Amino acid sequence: MLEKTLKSIEPFTSSAEKHSRFCVACGEPATMLVKYDTEGAIIIEKYCDRCAREIEESSAK
């Protein structure tokens, strides 16, 4: 299994993205791009504000 480390959390930049994506954790409309560093690659996942906040809080611990 690849180890992934939180790199950044940033909002979508276009309004089209906001209306066409869903949170990978809960299925609500996604508003944030969460980037992870892995072994030689960057993984980008889409999350809603609530789930992105939970990821940010858990990675700060």
C-alpha positions, 0 to 999 in steps of 0.5 A, a space after each residue: 500500500 502506498 503511503 500518502 502524506 498531505 501536501 495541500 488543501 485548496 478550493 476549486 478555482 472554477 464554478 464549473 468544478 464546484 457543480 460537477 464533482 462529489 466528495 470521495 468521503 461522503 458524496 456531498 458536492 465537493 468544493 476542495 482539492 486535497 493533494 497528497 504526496 506519494 512515492 513519486 506521484 501526487 494524488 488529487 482527491 475531491 472533498 466537501 468543506 467538512 471532510 476536507 476540514 476533518 482531513 486537515 485537523 487529523 493530519 495536524 495531530 
